[in-house]
Amino acid sequence: MIQIYKKYVIMFVVMQGSIHRRKCQRMTEISDSLRNKVFSKVRDTVSPKAAAIFEKCFMDTLSSAVYFDDDGTAFMVTGDIPAMWLRDSLWQLLPYLRFIGDDENLLELAVGVSRKQLDDVLLDPYANAFNPSANSAGHQDDKTQMSPWIWERKYEVDSLCSPLLLAYEVWSKGGTKEHLGDFEDALSAIIRVWRTEQNHESQSTYLFERPDPLAPTDTLVRDGKGPESAFTGMTWSGFRPSDDATVYGYNIPGNAFAVLTLRLAAKIVENEFSNHELAHQALSLASDIERGIAEYGTVETEKWGKVYAYEVDGRGNVLLMDDGNLPSLLSMPFLGWTSDEDTYARTRKMVLSTDNPYWYSGSAAEGIGSPHTPSGYIWPIALATQGITSSDEEEKSRLLETLSSTDAGTGFIHESFDANDPTKYTRPWFSWANAMYCEFVLRLAGF
């Protein structure tokens, strides 16, 4: 086994010692009836190998990644890094959210993580990853407005979408508002940031530089100001969902995700708080961003016709590609984006081809990778996303077989693997990838 890390090697930290939280042992005891129901249906749907991986991954996040604090908030590590990413913690919970109306422990978990996310947004809406306490862990030497609470302060649009979506899912599926105490304040903070970053050049004070970065994508150009942009109506992002710096500041899938989550957030503040003004602010911003995507985020190509760009800068520069992380262009209907299905269909064909510079094909698999990991390495998250967004049953079966045959015998899904040799992979424990595999399998099983 060879484990390759493009940027840095992080030694595994024994979580019980480094994170002063009580581990959520009881989560492994989610109702036996629910667990048996889920496992039985999965076993009846997929191969024994695929089912075994599912069962291991499904229970691992609950037993290994969750820590409750005394106030009922829940800290969720991303895997082999002892920090909580706003983005990752949403997707890590995704397979369980469909069950929170039937299981009190899962509901308590979802409420706890949602509360923690909203607390973190109010700590710093420009940060993407947080510590469990003010322990000064992480990248404290970065040139930005760091805090002992923050692991990393890479500003990403999608990181602010994640708390909005999780809060909505818990509210709508769990039938509770227990987690919404800080929701209005958090939504107001998010709207202020996104409005500011519509005019990044003239209004934003956000800067980020990493001294002596191991990769150019770990820092921002122009003395930390980031790629130059012009006003489009969309909101600027310094970094992508991969935590890599944007080439052009308007990331299209991130902006599409913002549109969708703002509209969901407006439903919460209208129905629970009768805050019509805040709902109006959210809906108005969503409309502005959506118009920006339509005007600047699509491009006519000779081969594919009209497609979505991955990034633009409003100054005429366009980047055509897709990345294995979420949100991606491939994932847009999975997120709920349905405003232009024909453009998505053409974009899907493009990004699942060699016209995407991060599409890789080898003797073991083919799929989308990322500049975040070595060239030729495929992301299982992208394979699961491809399966979830496919309407072709044969394609879904093929993708499940690929995922279940490229675990390198570990029973876990990894960040990425070599398209020619899956025993070469990055990150031995990446809970987000495990969760997306589970989400794909649950959908195949009819949950």
C-alpha positions as CSV (number, residue, x, y, z in Angstrom):
1,M,0.0,0.0,0.0
2,I,1.3,3.5,-0.9
3,Q,-0.5,6.5,0.5
4,I,0.3,9.7,-1.4
5,Y,-0.3,13.2,-0.1
6,K,0.2,16.0,-2.6
7,K,0.6,18.8,-0.1
8,Y,1.6,17.5,3.3
9,V,1.5,14.4,5.4
10,I,-0.6,14.7,8.5
11,M,0.2,12.0,11.1
12,F,-2.9,10.4,12.5
13,V,-3.9,11.9,15.9
14,V,-5.5,9.8,18.5
15,M,-8.8,11.7,18.8
16,Q,-9.6,10.9,22.3
17,G,-6.4,12.7,23.4
18,S,-6.4,15.6,21.1
19,I,-10.1,16.5,21.1
20,H,-11.4,17.0,24.6
21,R,-14.9,15.8,23.9
22,R,-16.9,12.8,25.0
23,K,-17.0,10.4,22.1
24,C,-20.4,9.5,20.8
25,Q,-20.2,5.8,21.7
26,R,-24.0,5.4,21.8
27,M,-24.3,6.3,18.1
28,T,-23.2,2.8,17.3
29,E,-26.4,1.7,19.0
30,I,-28.8,3.6,16.8
31,S,-31.9,1.5,16.9
32,D,-31.2,-2.1,16.0
33,S,-34.5,-2.2,14.1
34,L,-33.4,0.7,11.8
35,R,-29.9,-0.7,11.3
36,N,-31.2,-4.2,10.5
37,K,-33.8,-2.8,8.2
38,V,-31.2,-0.7,6.3
39,F,-28.5,-3.4,6.1
40,S,-31.0,-6.1,5.1
41,K,-32.4,-4.0,2.2
42,V,-28.9,-3.1,1.1
43,R,-27.8,-6.7,1.1
44,D,-30.8,-7.6,-1.1
45,T,-29.8,-4.9,-3.6
46,V,-26.0,-4.9,-4.1
47,S,-23.2,-7.5,-4.1
48,P,-21.9,-8.9,-0.9
49,K,-18.6,-6.9,-1.3
50,A,-20.5,-3.7,-1.9
51,A,-22.8,-4.4,1.1
52,A,-19.9,-5.2,3.4
53,I,-18.2,-1.9,2.5
54,F,-21.5,0.0,3.1
55,E,-22.0,-1.5,6.5
56,K,-18.4,-0.7,7.6
57,C,-18.6,2.9,6.2
58,F,-22.1,3.5,7.5
59,M,-21.2,2.7,11.1
60,D,-17.7,4.1,11.1
61,T,-18.7,7.8,10.8
62,L,-21.1,7.4,13.7
63,S,-18.6,5.6,16.0
64,S,-15.4,7.3,15.1
65,A,-16.0,10.9,13.8
66,V,-18.5,12.4,16.3
67,Y,-17.8,14.1,19.6
68,F,-20.5,15.8,21.7
69,D,-19.8,18.7,24.0
70,D,-21.7,19.3,27.2
71,D,-23.9,21.9,25.6
72,G,-25.3,19.4,23.1
73,T,-23.3,20.6,20.1
74,A,-21.5,18.0,18.1
75,F,-18.0,18.3,16.6
76,M,-17.4,16.1,13.6
77,V,-13.9,15.4,12.4
78,T,-13.4,15.1,8.7
79,G,-11.4,11.9,9.1
80,D,-7.6,11.7,9.6
81,I,-7.4,15.5,10.3
82,P,-8.6,16.6,13.8
83,A,-10.7,19.5,12.6
84,M,-14.3,20.1,11.5
85,W,-14.9,21.4,8.0
86,L,-18.3,23.1,7.4
87,R,-18.5,21.4,4.1
88,D,-17.4,17.9,5.0
89,S,-19.6,17.7,8.1
90,L,-22.7,18.3,5.9
91,W,-21.9,15.6,3.4
92,Q,-20.7,13.2,6.2
93,L,-24.2,13.4,7.7
94,L,-26.1,13.2,4.3
95,P,-26.8,9.4,4.4
96,Y,-28.3,9.6,7.9
97,L,-30.6,12.6,7.4
98,R,-33.3,10.6,5.7
99,F,-33.7,8.6,9.0
100,I,-33.7,11.4,11.6
101,G,-37.5,11.5,11.8
102,D,-37.4,7.8,13.0
103,D,-34.3,7.7,15.2
104,E,-33.8,10.0,18.2
105,N,-30.0,9.4,18.4
106,L,-29.6,10.4,14.7
107,L,-31.8,13.4,15.2
108,E,-29.7,14.5,18.3
109,L,-26.6,14.1,16.2
110,A,-27.9,16.2,13.3
111,V,-29.2,18.9,15.7
112,G,-25.8,19.0,17.4
113,V,-23.8,19.3,14.2
114,S,-26.1,21.9,12.8
115,R,-25.8,24.0,16.0
116,K,-22.0,23.7,15.9
117,Q,-21.9,24.8,12.3
118,L,-24.0,27.9,13.0
119,D,-21.8,28.7,16.0
120,D,-18.7,28.4,13.8
121,V,-20.2,30.7,11.1
122,L,-20.7,33.4,13.8
123,L,-17.1,32.9,15.0
124,D,-15.8,33.7,11.5
125,P,-17.8,33.4,8.2
126,Y,-14.6,33.5,6.2
127,A,-13.2,30.3,7.8
128,N,-13.7,26.8,6.3
129,A,-12.4,24.6,9.1
130,F,-12.5,24.8,12.9
131,N,-11.0,23.5,16.0
132,P,-13.0,21.9,18.8
133,S,-11.7,24.5,21.2
134,A,-9.5,27.6,21.2
135,N,-6.4,25.3,21.0
136,S,-4.5,27.1,18.2
137,A,-4.3,23.9,16.2
138,G,-4.0,24.1,12.4
139,H,-2.5,26.7,10.1
140,Q,-1.9,29.5,12.6
141,D,1.0,31.0,10.6
142,D,-1.3,31.8,7.6
143,K,-1.4,35.5,6.8
144,T,-5.0,36.3,7.4
145,Q,-7.2,37.1,10.4
146,M,-6.6,33.8,12.3
147,S,-8.0,32.8,15.6
148,P,-7.2,29.9,18.0
149,W,-10.6,28.5,17.1
150,I,-9.8,28.2,13.4
151,W,-7.9,25.4,11.8
152,E,-7.9,27.1,8.4
153,R,-9.3,30.3,7.0
154,K,-9.6,29.6,3.3
155,Y,-12.7,31.5,2.1
156,E,-15.1,29.2,0.1
157,V,-18.6,30.0,-1.0
158,D,-19.8,26.5,-0.6
159,S,-18.6,26.3,3.0
160,L,-21.3,28.9,3.9
161,C,-23.9,27.0,1.9
162,S,-23.4,23.9,4.0
163,P,-24.8,25.2,7.3
164,L,-27.8,26.5,5.5
165,L,-28.6,23.2,3.8
166,L,-28.0,21.2,7.0
167,A,-30.2,23.5,9.1
168,Y,-33.0,23.1,6.4
169,E,-32.7,19.3,6.3
170,V,-32.9,19.0,10.1
171,W,-35.9,21.4,10.2
172,S,-37.8,19.7,7.3
173,K,-37.0,16.1,8.0
174,G,-36.5,16.1,11.7
175,G,-39.5,18.3,12.5
176,T,-37.6,20.4,15.0
177,K,-36.4,23.9,15.4
178,E,-34.1,23.1,18.4
179,H,-31.1,23.9,16.3
180,L,-32.2,27.3,15.0
181,G,-31.4,29.5,17.9
182,D,-28.6,31.3,16.0
183,F,-30.0,30.7,12.5
184,E,-31.1,34.3,11.8
185,D,-27.8,35.8,12.9
186,A,-25.8,33.2,10.9
187,L,-27.9,33.8,7.8
188,S,-27.5,37.6,8.1
189,A,-23.7,37.1,8.4
190,I,-23.7,34.9,5.3
191,I,-25.7,37.4,3.3
192,R,-23.4,40.2,4.4
193,V,-20.3,38.3,3.3
194,W,-21.8,37.2,-0.1
195,R,-23.0,40.8,-0.8
196,T,-19.5,42.1,0.0
197,E,-17.9,39.5,-2.2
198,Q,-20.0,40.4,-5.1
199,N,-17.7,43.5,-5.2
200,H,-14.5,41.8,-4.0
201,E,-12.2,44.3,-5.6
202,S,-13.6,47.4,-4.0
203,Q,-15.4,46.2,-0.8
204,S,-13.7,43.1,0.5
205,T,-10.9,43.2,3.2
206,Y,-10.3,39.4,3.0
207,L,-6.7,38.4,2.4
208,F,-5.0,35.0,2.5
209,E,-1.4,33.9,2.1
210,R,0.3,30.8,3.2
211,P,4.0,31.2,3.9
212,D,6.1,28.7,1.9
213,P,3.1,26.8,0.5
214,L,3.9,23.2,-0.6
215,A,1.6,23.8,-3.6
216,P,0.7,27.1,-5.5
217,T,-3.0,26.3,-4.9
218,D,-2.5,26.7,-1.1
219,T,-2.3,30.4,-1.3
220,L,-3.8,33.4,-3.1
221,V,-2.1,35.6,-5.7
222,R,-1.8,39.4,-5.6
223,D,-0.5,39.5,-2.1
224,G,-3.5,37.5,-0.8
225,K,-6.2,39.4,-2.6
226,G,-6.8,36.5,-5.0
227,P,-7.6,36.4,-8.7
228,E,-8.9,39.8,-10.1
229,S,-12.6,39.9,-10.9
230,A,-15.2,42.2,-12.3
231,F,-18.8,42.5,-11.0
232,T,-21.2,39.8,-12.4
233,G,-23.9,39.5,-9.7
234,M,-22.3,36.3,-8.5
235,T,-20.3,36.1,-5.3
236,W,-16.5,35.7,-5.3
237,S,-14.7,32.8,-3.8
238,G,-11.0,32.6,-2.9
239,F,-10.9,28.8,-2.8
240,R,-12.8,25.9,-4.3
241,P,-14.6,23.0,-2.6
242,S,-11.2,21.2,-2.8
243,D,-9.6,23.9,-0.6
244,D,-7.5,24.8,-3.7
245,A,-7.3,28.4,-4.8
246,T,-9.6,29.4,-7.6
247,V,-8.1,30.3,-11.0
248,Y,-11.0,32.7,-11.6
249,G,-12.9,34.0,-8.6
250,Y,-16.5,33.0,-9.6
251,N,-16.9,29.3,-9.0
252,I,-20.1,28.3,-10.9
253,P,-21.1,25.2,-8.9
254,G,-20.5,27.1,-5.6
255,N,-22.6,30.0,-6.8
256,A,-25.4,27.6,-7.9
257,F,-25.3,26.0,-4.5
258,A,-25.6,29.4,-2.9
259,V,-28.8,30.2,-4.9
260,L,-30.4,26.9,-3.8
261,T,-29.5,27.2,-0.1
262,L,-30.5,30.9,0.1
263,R,-34.0,29.9,-1.1
264,L,-34.2,27.1,1.5
265,A,-33.0,29.5,4.2
266,A,-35.7,32.0,3.3
267,K,-38.3,29.3,4.0
268,I,-37.0,28.8,7.5
269,V,-37.0,32.5,8.4
270,E,-40.4,33.0,6.9
271,N,-42.1,30.1,8.6
272,E,-40.3,29.9,11.9
273,F,-39.5,33.6,12.6
274,S,-41.9,35.5,10.3
275,N,-38.7,37.5,9.4
276,H,-40.0,38.8,6.1
277,E,-37.2,41.3,5.6
278,L,-34.4,38.6,6.0
279,A,-36.3,36.3,3.7
280,H,-36.5,39.0,1.1
281,Q,-32.7,39.7,1.5
282,A,-32.0,36.0,0.9
283,L,-34.3,35.7,-2.1
284,S,-33.1,38.9,-3.7
285,L,-29.4,37.8,-3.4
286,A,-30.3,34.4,-4.8
287,S,-31.9,36.0,-7.8
288,D,-28.9,38.3,-8.4
289,I,-26.5,35.3,-8.3
290,E,-28.8,33.2,-10.6
291,R,-28.8,36.0,-13.2
292,G,-25.0,36.2,-12.9
293,I,-24.7,32.5,-13.6
294,A,-27.0,32.7,-16.6
295,E,-25.1,35.7,-18.1
296,Y,-21.5,35.0,-17.2
297,G,-21.4,31.3,-16.1
298,T,-22.2,29.7,-19.4
299,V,-20.2,29.6,-22.6
300,E,-20.8,28.5,-26.2
301,T,-18.3,25.8,-27.3
302,E,-17.8,24.6,-30.8
303,K,-17.9,20.9,-29.8
304,W,-20.5,20.8,-27.0
305,G,-22.7,23.9,-27.6
306,K,-23.7,25.9,-24.5
307,V,-22.2,24.5,-21.3
308,Y,-21.5,25.7,-17.8
309,A,-18.1,27.0,-17.1
310,Y,-16.3,25.8,-13.9
311,E,-15.0,29.3,-13.1
312,V,-15.1,32.8,-14.7
313,D,-13.8,36.2,-13.6
314,G,-16.3,38.5,-15.3
315,R,-13.5,39.9,-17.4
316,G,-13.8,37.4,-20.2
317,N,-11.7,34.6,-18.8
318,V,-13.4,31.2,-18.6
319,L,-12.2,27.8,-17.2
320,L,-13.7,24.7,-18.6
321,M,-13.2,21.7,-16.3
322,D,-14.7,19.9,-13.3
323,D,-13.3,18.8,-10.0
324,G,-14.1,15.6,-8.0
325,N,-15.2,17.5,-4.9
326,L,-18.7,18.7,-4.1
327,P,-20.3,20.9,-5.3
328,S,-19.2,20.3,-8.8
329,L,-20.7,20.8,-12.2
330,L,-21.5,17.1,-12.3
331,S,-23.4,17.4,-9.0
332,M,-25.7,20.3,-9.9
333,P,-29.0,18.3,-10.2
334,F,-28.1,16.4,-7.1
335,L,-27.8,19.7,-5.3
336,G,-31.2,20.7,-6.7
337,W,-30.2,22.9,-9.7
338,T,-32.8,22.4,-12.4
339,S,-33.0,25.8,-14.1
340,D,-31.3,24.7,-17.3
341,E,-31.4,21.0,-17.8
342,D,-30.2,21.1,-21.4
343,T,-27.1,23.0,-20.5
344,Y,-26.4,20.6,-17.7
345,A,-26.8,17.6,-20.0
346,R,-24.2,19.0,-22.4
347,T,-21.9,20.0,-19.5
348,R,-22.2,16.5,-18.1
349,K,-21.0,14.9,-21.4
350,M,-18.2,17.4,-21.5
351,V,-16.8,16.8,-18.0
352,L,-17.1,13.1,-18.4
353,S,-14.7,13.2,-21.3
354,T,-11.1,14.0,-22.1
355,D,-12.1,17.6,-22.6
356,N,-12.1,17.8,-18.9
357,P,-8.4,18.0,-18.0
358,Y,-9.1,16.1,-14.7
359,W,-10.8,13.2,-16.4
360,Y,-8.6,10.1,-16.1
361,S,-8.9,6.7,-17.5
362,G,-6.7,3.7,-16.6
363,S,-6.7,-0.1,-16.4
364,A,-8.7,-0.1,-13.1
365,A,-11.1,2.7,-13.5
366,E,-12.1,5.9,-15.2
367,G,-13.5,9.1,-13.7
368,I,-13.0,12.6,-12.5
369,G,-10.0,13.6,-10.4
370,S,-8.8,16.9,-9.0
371,P,-5.7,19.2,-9.0
372,H,-5.8,18.6,-5.3
373,T,-4.4,15.1,-5.7
374,P,-1.8,13.6,-8.1
375,S,-2.4,13.4,-11.8
376,G,-4.1,10.2,-12.8
377,Y,-5.9,9.8,-9.4
378,I,-9.7,9.4,-9.5
379,W,-12.0,10.7,-6.8
380,P,-14.6,8.1,-5.5
381,I,-16.8,11.1,-4.5
382,A,-17.0,12.0,-8.2
383,L,-17.8,8.3,-9.0
384,A,-20.6,8.3,-6.5
385,T,-21.9,11.7,-7.7
386,Q,-21.8,10.4,-11.3
387,G,-23.9,7.4,-10.2
388,I,-26.4,9.5,-8.2
389,T,-27.0,11.9,-11.1
390,S,-27.2,9.1,-13.8
391,S,-30.5,7.9,-15.2
392,D,-28.8,4.8,-16.8
393,E,-29.1,1.7,-14.6
394,E,-26.2,0.0,-16.4
395,E,-24.0,3.0,-15.7
396,K,-25.0,3.0,-12.0
397,S,-24.2,-0.7,-11.7
398,R,-20.8,-0.2,-13.4
399,L,-19.9,2.7,-11.1
400,L,-20.9,0.7,-7.9
401,E,-18.7,-2.1,-9.1
402,T,-15.8,0.3,-9.7
403,L,-16.2,1.8,-6.2
404,S,-16.4,-1.5,-4.4
405,S,-13.4,-3.0,-6.3
406,T,-11.1,0.0,-5.7
407,D,-11.0,0.0,-1.9
408,A,-7.5,-1.6,-1.8
409,G,-8.9,-4.3,0.5
410,T,-9.5,-1.8,3.3
411,G,-13.3,-1.8,3.4
412,F,-13.1,2.0,3.2
413,I,-13.5,4.6,0.4
414,H,-10.5,6.9,-0.1
415,E,-10.0,10.4,-1.2
416,S,-8.5,9.3,-4.5
417,F,-6.8,6.4,-6.1
418,D,-4.5,5.6,-9.0
419,A,-6.6,4.8,-12.1
420,N,-4.2,2.0,-12.9
421,D,-3.4,0.7,-9.4
422,P,-6.0,1.3,-6.6
423,T,-3.6,0.2,-3.9
424,K,-2.0,3.6,-4.4
425,Y,-4.4,6.0,-2.7
426,T,-4.6,9.2,-0.7
427,R,-6.0,9.5,2.8
428,P,-6.6,6.2,4.6
429,W,-9.6,7.6,6.5
430,F,-11.8,10.2,4.7
431,S,-15.3,10.2,6.2
432,W,-16.8,12.3,3.4
433,A,-15.9,9.7,0.8
434,N,-17.3,6.9,2.9
435,A,-20.5,8.9,3.3
436,M,-20.9,9.6,-0.4
437,Y,-20.5,5.8,-1.1
438,C,-23.3,5.2,1.5
439,E,-25.5,7.8,-0.1
440,F,-25.2,6.2,-3.5
441,V,-25.9,2.7,-2.2
442,L,-28.9,3.9,-0.1
443,R,-30.4,5.5,-3.3
444,L,-29.8,2.3,-5.2
445,A,-31.6,0.4,-2.4
446,G,-34.6,2.7,-2.6
447,F,-34.1,4.8,0.6
